[in-house]
């Protein structure tokens, strides 16, 4: 199992819809209650999510376009800090925004803020994810007070698994061995370098950690 490392990491990606590109290209305007109305839950709670893997961000972008197309009020309900934008479907295309990572800024955050790093799939990671998924409807900032969280991406069925265990045994009654078994079940990929995510939970840290945003247009079929 390959662990995640910040060494030599220069770029982070965020997948979204082209309707939201202007606000997200301006790093000073990014707010970390991004997608706070998404009832599907989030692995690390409500936040602004990025990944070091372009293909992962591309998948996020396509899913965001699909949700936006299905719900005409998506930008109002789920992206509370964005102005609602109406327009033809060609204005709702999947895009990836690339941000350069400020290594010095990240070191500063590590020294001055409370952050949580999960370098690999583990029982502690699984416990953290399940709690956030079950508490997905709680108001922002949600279940924890970390400024930033980094770790593996859980499988899309993790919310159903969390509810199943909570209704049957109760998460508080699960043992470390139970959580280790769940961790293997909900992990999307044993190689975290391919399926990792970073969530930011304080507005001020975005401009400290990120710089030089640029837009990547993608084709869904590629």
Backbone as CSV, one residue per row, in Angstrom:
resi,resn,N_x,N_y,N_z,CA_x,CA_y,CA_z,C_x,C_y,C_z
1,UNK,0.841,-1.195,0.000,0.000,0.000,0.000,0.878,1.248,0.000
2,UNK,0.686,2.103,-0.946,1.522,3.290,-1.061,0.918,4.446,-0.282
3,UNK,1.707,5.070,0.579,1.237,6.196,1.372,1.287,7.485,0.571
4,UNK,0.500,8.462,1.033,0.511,9.777,0.409,1.662,10.597,0.977
5,UNK,2.295,11.405,0.123,3.374,12.274,0.571,3.239,13.649,-0.068
6,UNK,3.514,14.685,0.713,3.511,16.045,0.189,4.806,16.379,-0.538
7,UNK,5.801,15.521,-0.423,7.089,15.782,-1.071,6.914,15.849,-2.585
8,UNK,7.465,16.885,-3.178,7.428,17.082,-4.634,6.023,17.313,-5.181
9,UNK,5.060,17.615,-4.319,3.705,17.908,-4.774,3.609,19.398,-5.115
10,UNK,3.298,19.694,-6.373,3.272,21.085,-6.828,1.891,21.562,-7.261
11,UNK,0.999,20.631,-7.605,-0.293,20.998,-8.169,-1.431,20.275,-7.468
12,UNK,-2.568,20.973,-7.349,-3.804,20.386,-6.840,-4.921,20.711,-7.827
13,UNK,-5.939,19.848,-7.885,-7.017,20.005,-8.853,-8.380,19.989,-8.160
14,UNK,-9.299,20.774,-8.733,-10.687,20.786,-8.259,-11.598,20.632,-9.466
15,UNK,-12.482,19.644,-9.429,-13.406,19.412,-10.529,-14.755,20.033,-10.252
16,UNK,-15.323,20.736,-11.245,-16.590,21.426,-11.035,-17.272,21.676,-12.379
17,UNK,-18.262,22.564,-12.385,-18.947,22.976,-13.605,-18.433,24.341,-14.058
18,UNK,-18.466,24.579,-15.361,-17.993,25.855,-15.905,-18.816,27.039,-15.400
19,UNK,-20.022,26.782,-14.887,-20.848,27.865,-14.354,-20.188,28.549,-13.162
20,UNK,-19.283,27.833,-12.496,-18.694,28.347,-11.268,-17.234,28.731,-11.420
21,UNK,-16.752,28.787,-12.655,-15.319,28.966,-12.867,-14.808,30.329,-12.419
22,UNK,-15.569,31.393,-12.661,-15.074,32.732,-12.335,-14.746,32.873,-10.860
23,UNK,-15.664,32.420,-9.998,-15.443,32.544,-8.560,-14.292,31.656,-8.080
24,UNK,-14.168,30.471,-8.672,-13.157,29.539,-8.200,-11.770,29.847,-8.747
25,UNK,-11.702,30.596,-9.820,-10.405,31.027,-10.337,-9.831,32.181,-9.529
26,UNK,-10.695,32.859,-8.784,-10.260,33.935,-7.885,-10.101,33.330,-6.493
27,UNK,-8.902,32.977,-6.137,-8.652,32.241,-4.898,-9.154,32.993,-3.674
28,UNK,-9.098,34.319,-3.706,-9.545,35.122,-2.566,-11.049,34.963,-2.315
29,UNK,-11.798,34.547,-3.332,-13.254,34.424,-3.196,-13.714,33.035,-2.769
30,UNK,-12.821,32.070,-2.745,-13.211,30.706,-2.390,-13.659,30.660,-0.930
31,UNK,-14.805,30.043,-0.714,-15.309,29.844,0.644,-15.437,28.351,0.901
32,UNK,-15.146,27.951,2.107,-15.021,26.527,2.385,-16.311,25.858,2.813
33,UNK,-17.443,26.575,2.756,-18.724,25.894,2.919,-19.255,25.495,1.549
34,UNK,-18.308,25.335,0.622,-18.607,24.927,-0.747,-19.436,23.647,-0.736
35,UNK,-20.541,23.654,-1.505,-21.412,22.479,-1.611,-22.017,22.079,-0.275
36,UNK,-22.304,23.052,0.586,-22.833,22.728,1.914,-24.218,22.118,1.876
37,UNK,-24.936,22.265,0.766,-26.273,21.683,0.677,-26.297,20.285,0.121
38,UNK,-25.121,19.709,-0.174,-25.073,18.368,-0.742,-25.431,17.343,0.324
39,UNK,-26.610,16.745,0.207,-27.089,15.824,1.240,-26.435,14.457,1.149
40,UNK,-25.594,14.253,0.131,-24.922,12.975,0.004,-23.794,12.796,1.000
41,UNK,-23.404,13.846,1.661,-22.363,13.763,2.666,-20.970,13.927,2.078
42,UNK,-19.996,14.100,2.963,-18.609,14.326,2.561,-17.710,13.515,3.490
43,UNK,-16.654,12.955,2.938,-15.757,12.121,3.744,-15.183,12.870,4.929
44,UNK,-14.796,14.134,4.709,-14.136,14.917,5.751,-14.983,16.096,6.207
45,UNK,-16.273,16.039,5.988,-17.144,17.141,6.372,-17.251,18.179,5.266
46,UNK,-18.044,19.198,5.506,-18.255,20.260,4.525,-16.968,21.058,4.356
47,UNK,-16.525,21.200,3.126,-15.281,21.919,2.874,-15.037,22.095,1.393
48,UNK,-13.896,22.672,1.064,-13.474,22.849,-0.326,-12.483,21.737,-0.624
49,UNK,-12.853,20.859,-1.568,-12.095,19.634,-1.806,-11.203,19.727,-3.045
50,UNK,-9.984,19.234,-2.893,-9.028,19.165,-3.990,-8.355,17.803,-3.975
51,UNK,-7.650,17.510,-5.059,-6.905,16.262,-5.153,-5.634,16.507,-5.942
52,UNK,-4.625,15.681,-5.731,-3.394,15.796,-6.507,-3.483,14.997,-7.806
53,UNK,-4.598,14.275,-8.001,-4.770,13.422,-9.168,-5.775,14.030,-10.148
54,UNK,-5.328,14.335,-11.350,-6.186,14.988,-12.342,-7.414,14.147,-12.681
55,UNK,-7.247,12.833,-12.854,-8.374,11.980,-13.239,-9.465,11.982,-12.178
56,UNK,-9.074,12.046,-10.919,-10.055,12.128,-9.846,-10.850,13.420,-9.942
57,UNK,-10.157,14.538,-10.178,-10.832,15.833,-10.331,-11.761,15.822,-11.539
58,UNK,-11.343,15.173,-12.598,-12.170,15.069,-13.797,-13.473,14.331,-13.477
59,UNK,-13.386,13.257,-12.712,-14.590,12.524,-12.306,-15.513,13.416,-11.477
60,UNK,-14.925,14.195,-10.579,-15.732,15.123,-9.775,-16.461,16.110,-10.670
61,UNK,-15.773,16.607,-11.693,-16.361,17.603,-12.587,-17.573,17.046,-13.319
62,UNK,-17.456,15.834,-13.812,-18.560,15.214,-14.543,-19.745,14.980,-13.621
63,UNK,-19.486,14.564,-12.386,-20.573,14.357,-11.426,-21.236,15.675,-11.059
64,UNK,-20.441,16.738,-10.925,-21.000,18.049,-10.602,-21.907,18.540,-11.714
65,UNK,-21.488,18.357,-12.967,-22.323,18.767,-14.089,-23.648,18.019,-14.053
66,UNK,-23.597,16.728,-13.761,-24.805,15.914,-13.721,-25.762,16.402,-12.651
67,UNK,-25.238,16.721,-11.445,-26.090,17.221,-10.367,-26.669,18.583,-10.718
68,UNK,-25.853,19.437,-11.341,-26.300,20.777,-11.705,-27.410,20.721,-12.728
69,UNK,-27.277,19.809,-13.678,-28.274,19.680,-14.746,-29.591,19.169,-14.201
70,UNK,-29.536,18.266,-13.206,-30.741,17.692,-12.644,-31.475,18.675,-11.740
71,UNK,-30.739,19.559,-11.110,-31.336,20.478,-10.137,-31.036,21.916,-10.540
72,UNK,-31.997,22.606,-11.076,-31.766,23.965,-11.558,-31.429,24.930,-10.435
73,UNK,-31.730,24.550,-9.192,-31.407,25.407,-8.048,-30.112,24.990,-7.364
74,UNK,-29.342,24.120,-8.022,-28.122,23.599,-7.403,-27.180,24.699,-6.957
75,UNK,-26.990,25.696,-7.816,-26.016,26.741,-7.479,-26.457,27.575,-6.295
76,UNK,-27.769,27.627,-6.045,-28.270,28.398,-4.912,-28.236,27.566,-3.646
77,UNK,-28.618,26.291,-3.751,-28.738,25.452,-2.576,-27.412,24.839,-2.145
78,UNK,-26.570,24.502,-3.112,-25.366,23.752,-2.807,-24.097,24.579,-2.874
79,UNK,-24.128,25.706,-3.567,-22.973,26.569,-3.669,-23.401,27.947,-3.168
80,UNK,-23.588,28.052,-1.879,-24.254,29.206,-1.292,-23.518,30.514,-1.543
81,UNK,-22.202,30.479,-1.766,-21.479,31.733,-1.926,-21.435,32.209,-3.372
82,UNK,-21.958,31.382,-4.303,-21.935,31.755,-5.702,-23.232,32.422,-6.112
83,UNK,-23.151,33.347,-7.055,-24.353,33.920,-7.627,-25.027,32.877,-8.498
84,UNK,-26.351,32.828,-8.439,-27.078,31.881,-9.264,-26.953,32.294,-10.719
85,UNK,-26.558,31.357,-11.557,-26.326,31.644,-12.958,-27.264,30.794,-13.798
86,UNK,-28.073,31.429,-14.610,-28.948,30.719,-15.524,-28.356,30.807,-16.918
87,UNK,-28.499,29.773,-17.705,-27.967,29.814,-19.055,-28.137,28.484,-19.741
88,UNK,-27.783,28.396,-21.006,-27.908,27.150,-21.759,-26.953,26.098,-21.245
89,UNK,-27.180,24.863,-21.687,-26.379,23.755,-21.182,-24.911,23.885,-21.551
90,UNK,-24.597,24.629,-22.662,-23.197,24.765,-23.036,-22.416,25.617,-22.051
91,UNK,-23.128,26.272,-21.098,-22.456,27.008,-20.030,-22.261,26.125,-18.798
92,UNK,-22.706,24.892,-18.903,-22.591,23.949,-17.791,-21.756,22.760,-18.253
93,UNK,-20.473,23.008,-18.457,-19.561,21.973,-18.924,-18.610,21.572,-17.801
94,UNK,-18.236,20.301,-17.760,-17.289,19.869,-16.724,-15.919,20.488,-16.948
95,UNK,-15.349,21.037,-15.902,-14.020,21.641,-15.986,-13.191,21.225,-14.787
96,UNK,-11.903,21.347,-14.942,-10.983,21.130,-13.829,-10.183,22.413,-13.643
97,UNK,-10.072,22.851,-12.411,-9.248,24.016,-12.105,-7.975,23.531,-11.413
98,UNK,-6.857,23.938,-11.987,-5.560,23.564,-11.424,-5.026,24.706,-10.571
99,UNK,-4.598,24.366,-9.375,-3.976,25.344,-8.475,-2.536,24.914,-8.204
100,UNK,-1.647,25.875,-8.190,-0.287,25.587,-7.749,-0.256,25.628,-6.227
101,UNK,0.478,24.731,-5.660,0.577,24.627,-4.208,1.754,25.432,-3.702
102,UNK,1.497,26.266,-2.720,2.567,27.036,-2.090,3.140,26.216,-0.933
103,UNK,4.285,25.626,-1.152,4.878,24.751,-0.141,5.117,25.497,1.170
104,UNK,5.589,26.730,1.082,5.843,27.509,2.285,4.546,27.811,3.021
105,UNK,3.486,28.056,2.246,2.183,28.297,2.847,1.665,27.073,3.566
106,UNK,1.880,25.907,2.979,1.445,24.672,3.643,2.219,24.439,4.931
107,UNK,3.516,24.698,4.905,4.306,24.547,6.138,3.809,25.502,7.217
108,UNK,3.409,26.701,6.822,2.883,27.679,7.774,1.587,27.186,8.400
109,UNK,0.710,26.614,7.563,-0.555,26.074,8.067,-0.295,24.952,9.068
110,UNK,0.658,24.089,8.757,0.980,22.977,9.660,1.435,23.479,11.020
111,UNK,2.110,24.627,11.036,2.648,25.161,12.286,1.623,25.964,13.085
112,UNK,0.644,26.541,12.406,-0.268,27.480,13.079,-1.713,27.009,13.170
113,UNK,-2.079,25.979,12.414,-3.461,25.524,12.392,-3.550,24.044,12.790
114,UNK,-4.755,23.645,13.138,-5.003,22.244,13.456,-5.367,21.508,12.172
115,UNK,-4.516,20.586,11.767,-4.791,19.822,10.552,-4.746,18.328,10.870
116,UNK,-5.415,17.556,10.021,-5.474,16.106,10.206,-5.005,15.435,8.933
117,UNK,-4.003,14.567,9.051,-3.466,13.859,7.897,-3.657,12.355,8.081
118,UNK,-4.251,11.729,7.075,-4.382,10.275,7.040,-3.498,9.778,5.887
119,UNK,-2.256,9.395,6.150,-1.337,9.028,5.067,-1.681,7.713,4.376
120,UNK,-2.569,6.926,4.992,-2.942,5.652,4.386,-4.327,5.229,4.897
121,UNK,-4.864,4.206,4.266,-6.135,3.630,4.696,-5.937,2.992,6.068
122,UNK,-6.797,3.350,7.012,-6.626,2.869,8.376,-7.968,2.870,9.100
123,UNK,-7.999,2.261,10.272,-9.229,2.248,11.059,-9.602,3.656,11.510
124,UNK,-8.593,4.501,11.826,-8.877,5.870,12.254,-9.494,6.673,11.106
125,UNK,-8.985,6.449,9.902,-9.563,7.106,8.718,-11.008,6.671,8.520
126,UNK,-11.262,5.362,8.614,-12.623,4.840,8.420,-13.578,5.404,9.464
127,UNK,-13.141,5.485,10.706,-13.983,6.011,11.780,-14.319,7.470,11.529
128,UNK,-13.337,8.236,11.083,-13.530,9.653,10.804,-14.506,9.853,9.643
129,UNK,-14.339,9.071,8.579,-15.207,9.170,7.406,-16.642,8.803,7.752
130,UNK,-16.836,7.695,8.466,-18.195,7.256,8.802,-18.914,8.299,9.641
131,UNK,-18.212,8.892,10.596,-18.844,9.916,11.436,-19.262,11.125,10.608
132,UNK,-18.396,11.567,9.699,-18.737,12.712,8.853,-19.890,12.399,7.912
133,UNK,-19.910,11.202,7.377,-20.991,10.811,6.473,-22.336,10.767,7.194
134,UNK,-22.352,10.253,8.399,-23.599,10.168,9.154,-24.076,11.544,9.595
135,UNK,-23.142,12.460,9.818,-23.491,13.805,10.282,-23.532,14.810,9.144
136,UNK,-23.742,14.324,7.906,-23.652,15.189,6.727,-24.697,16.293,6.712
137,UNK,-25.810,16.124,7.425,-26.865,17.133,7.396,-26.687,18.201,8.474
138,UNK,-25.656,18.035,9.298,-25.406,19.056,10.313,-24.909,20.336,9.668
139,UNK,-25.177,21.457,10.327,-24.790,22.748,9.749,-23.272,22.898,9.749
140,UNK,-22.793,23.691,8.810,-21.364,23.991,8.697,-20.870,24.669,9.972
141,UNK,-19.688,24.334,10.527,-18.651,23.517,9.928,-18.768,22.019,10.170
142,UNK,-19.751,21.551,10.927,-19.982,20.119,11.001,-19.314,19.422,12.159
143,UNK,-18.691,18.271,11.860,-18.304,17.341,12.913,-16.910,17.539,13.501
144,UNK,-16.098,18.410,12.943,-14.748,18.600,13.463,-14.323,20.059,13.285
145,UNK,-13.168,20.393,13.862,-12.668,21.773,13.816,-11.295,21.860,13.159
146,UNK,-10.973,20.911,12.309,-9.692,20.975,11.608,-9.756,22.013,10.489
147,UNK,-8.658,22.731,10.303,-8.586,23.687,9.196,-8.382,22.979,7.871
148,UNK,-7.733,21.827,7.905,-7.463,21.064,6.695,-7.384,19.583,7.043
149,UNK,-7.898,18.745,6.126,-7.815,17.291,6.289,-7.332,16.697,4.978
150,UNK,-6.451,15.714,5.054,-5.964,15.022,3.861,-6.031,13.523,4.097
151,UNK,-6.453,12.778,3.066,-6.490,11.328,3.195,-7.117,10.656,1.989
152,UNK,-7.289,9.333,2.061,-7.871,8.582,0.955,-9.324,8.965,0.688
153,UNK,-9.782,8.695,-0.531,-11.179,8.891,-0.905,-11.937,7.598,-0.632
154,UNK,-13.077,7.710,0.021,-13.903,6.536,0.310,-14.782,6.193,-0.887
155,UNK,-15.187,4.952,-0.953,-16.084,4.481,-1.996,-17.417,5.219,-1.934
156,UNK,-18.070,5.347,-3.086,-19.325,6.105,-3.148,-20.442,5.489,-2.305
157,UNK,-20.306,4.214,-1.955,-21.341,3.561,-1.145,-21.113,3.680,0.347
158,UNK,-20.178,4.534,0.746,-19.819,4.600,2.159,-20.955,5.097,3.041
159,UNK,-21.796,6.003,2.550,-22.898,6.506,3.377,-23.865,5.391,3.741
160,UNK,-24.191,4.543,2.773,-25.084,3.415,3.037,-24.462,2.455,4.034
161,UNK,-23.157,2.229,3.911,-22.464,1.343,4.840,-22.474,1.937,6.244
162,UNK,-22.233,3.235,6.341,-22.239,3.898,7.649,-23.600,3.774,8.322
163,UNK,-24.664,4.005,7.563,-26.013,3.914,8.124,-26.350,2.497,8.542
164,UNK,-25.873,1.529,7.760,-26.125,0.129,8.084,-25.490,-0.237,9.416
165,UNK,-24.218,0.085,9.577,-23.542,-0.252,10.823,-24.120,0.527,11.998
166,UNK,-24.483,1.788,11.763,-25.017,2.608,12.844,-26.357,2.076,13.330
167,UNK,-27.190,1.598,12.410,-28.509,1.095,12.791,-28.430,-0.283,13.436
168,UNK,-27.433,-1.079,13.057,-27.335,-2.442,13.574,-26.531,-2.517,14.874
169,UNK,-25.302,-2.030,14.848,-24.452,-2.119,16.034,-24.286,-0.786,16.758
170,UNK,-24.414,0.327,16.015,-24.099,1.630,16.574,-22.605,1.857,16.426
171,UNK,-22.211,2.971,15.839,-20.794,3.206,15.586,-19.971,3.180,16.872
172,UNK,-20.592,3.598,17.974,-19.876,3.630,19.244,-19.530,2.251,19.772
173,UNK,-20.183,1.224,19.258,-19.937,-0.143,19.734,-18.982,-0.926,18.848
174,UNK,-18.534,-0.326,17.762,-17.620,-1.024,16.869,-16.214,-1.073,17.456
175,UNK,-15.523,-2.172,17.249,-14.171,-2.347,17.754,-13.155,-1.854,16.712
176,UNK,-11.896,-1.768,17.124,-10.846,-1.382,16.186,-10.771,-2.355,15.015
177,UNK,-10.985,-3.626,15.299,-10.969,-4.629,14.235,-12.126,-4.408,13.271
178,UNK,-13.287,-4.018,13.800,-14.438,-3.703,12.939,-14.098,-2.558,11.989
179,UNK,-13.510,-1.507,12.535,-13.187,-0.337,11.709,-12.115,-0.659,10.671
180,UNK,-11.176,-1.533,11.014,-10.155,-1.923,10.047,-10.788,-2.693,8.894
181,UNK,-11.758,-3.538,9.219,-12.466,-4.284,8.178,-13.282,-3.338,7.296
182,UNK,-13.930,-2.352,7.925,-14.707,-1.369,7.176,-13.794,-0.539,6.280
183,UNK,-12.604,-0.202,6.784,-11.654,0.597,6.004,-11.324,-0.080,4.687
184,UNK,-11.103,-1.392,4.726,-10.803,-2.120,3.499,-12.015,-2.162,2.574
185,UNK,-13.192,-2.203,3.160,-14.418,-2.288,2.363,-14.731,-0.979,1.645
186,UNK,-14.470,0.168,2.285,-14.882,1.450,1.705,-13.776,2.147,0.921
187,UNK,-12.569,1.569,0.896,-11.472,2.213,0.176,-11.646,2.003,-1.328
188,UNK,-11.464,3.061,-2.119,-11.634,2.968,-3.562,-10.390,2.426,-4.253
189,UNK,-9.236,2.613,-3.640,-7.989,2.223,-4.278,-6.919,2.132,-3.206
190,UNK,-6.153,1.050,-3.227,-5.118,0.869,-2.210,-3.977,1.869,-2.375
191,UNK,-3.870,2.489,-3.560,-2.803,3.445,-3.816,-3.338,4.860,-3.611
192,UNK,-3.051,5.451,-2.472,-3.613,6.768,-2.148,-3.077,7.861,-3.066
193,UNK,-1.934,7.623,-3.718,-1.426,8.628,-4.650,-2.372,8.791,-5.840
194,UNK,-3.208,7.786,-6.084,-4.179,7.857,-7.178,-5.546,8.335,-6.703
195,UNK,-5.887,8.075,-5.470,-7.213,8.425,-4.960,-7.097,9.149,-3.624
196,UNK,-6.579,10.374,-3.663,-6.429,11.151,-2.441,-7.256,12.430,-2.532
197,UNK,-7.531,13.007,-1.383,-8.278,14.263,-1.347,-7.784,15.128,-0.200
198,UNK,-7.921,16.432,-0.413,-7.547,17.421,0.593,-8.736,18.350,0.754
199,UNK,-9.218,18.494,1.960,-10.352,19.382,2.206,-9.912,20.556,3.065
200,UNK,-10.354,21.743,2.672,-10.040,22.957,3.426,-11.298,23.449,4.113
201,UNK,-11.162,23.838,5.377,-12.334,24.145,6.197,-12.297,25.542,6.811
202,UNK,-11.330,26.344,6.409,-11.276,27.750,6.813,-10.974,28.589,5.580
203,UNK,-11.761,29.630,5.358,-11.593,30.450,4.146,-10.181,31.009,4.002
204,UNK,-9.602,31.430,5.098,-8.321,32.141,5.030,-7.171,31.282,4.537
205,UNK,-7.255,29.965,4.696,-6.107,29.140,4.337,-5.997,28.899,2.831
206,UNK,-7.094,29.125,2.090,-7.041,28.883,0.645,-5.984,29.750,-0.028
207,UNK,-5.963,31.026,0.298,-5.000,31.939,-0.332,-3.593,31.754,0.221
208,UNK,-3.463,31.078,1.339,-2.139,30.799,1.897,-1.517,29.578,1.230
209,UNK,-2.345,28.586,0.947,-1.856,27.318,0.414,-1.884,27.281,-1.110
210,UNK,-2.859,27.975,-1.731,-3.048,27.890,-3.177,-2.613,29.167,-3.888
211,UNK,-2.188,29.011,-5.133,-1.831,30.170,-5.953,-1.971,29.807,-7.424
212,UNK,-2.028,30.823,-8.282,-2.007,30.649,-9.736,-3.020,29.627,-10.240
213,UNK,-4.292,29.944,-10.090,-5.353,29.071,-10.582,-5.457,29.164,-12.099
214,UNK,-5.672,28.031,-12.748,-5.849,28.010,-14.200,-6.917,26.992,-14.568
215,UNK,-7.596,27.242,-15.669,-8.742,26.453,-16.091,-8.345,25.388,-17.105
216,UNK,-8.877,24.172,-16.901,-8.679,23.083,-17.847,-10.045,22.627,-18.338
217,UNK,-10.354,22.814,-19.619,-11.593,22.311,-20.182,-11.396,20.831,-20.509
218,UNK,-12.406,20.033,-20.223,-12.279,18.595,-20.450,-13.431,18.112,-21.305
219,UNK,-13.234,16.936,-21.895,-14.279,16.273,-22.650,-14.699,15.049,-21.859
220,UNK,-16.014,14.868,-21.687,-16.502,13.760,-20.869,-16.110,12.406,-21.431
221,UNK,-15.960,12.328,-22.713,-15.661,11.036,-23.323,-14.211,10.637,-23.262
222,UNK,-13.348,11.574,-22.870,-11.907,11.272,-22.862,-11.451,10.728,-21.511
